Amino acid sequence: MLLKIWKNYYLDASSVYYALKKAHAKADGGVEYDTCSYHARLEEALAEAVRRTIREGVASGELKEWEQVRAELQRLESEARRSEERRVGKE
């Protein structure tokens, strides 16, 4: 089962690792999930999702000024904390 973090990033897990995945549309209209990275700790997986989202925002021109980047980073970190709290609440 995949846990949506935000936008098109998802978290998957096994008994050994967390896998950060990114969703994209397939030609047939379905959704496919590409594995971006594997992590031993949840915090590492969430931090990688934050880094990728910020980098994509800068590269696309969506984030143009430092204040936008800083605000987006704070927003994503807050979402990551909520995701972790939800995960801990389910255990």
Stockholm file with secondary structure:
# STOCKHOLM 1.0

chainA/1-91         MLLKIWKNYYLDASSVYYALKKAHAKADGGVEYDTCSYHARLEEALAEAVRRTIREGVASGELKEWEQVRAELQRLESEARRSEERRVGKE
#=GR chainA/1-91 SS CCEEEETTEEEEECSSCEEEEEEEECTTSCEEEEEEEEESSHHHHHHHHHHHHHHHHHHHTSCCSHHHHHHHHHHHHHHHHHHHHHHHHHC
#=GC SS_cons        CCEEEETTEEEEECSSCEEEEEEEECTTSCEEEEEEEEESSHHHHHHHHHHHHHHHHHHHTSCCSHHHHHHHHHHHHHHHHHHHHHHHHHC
//
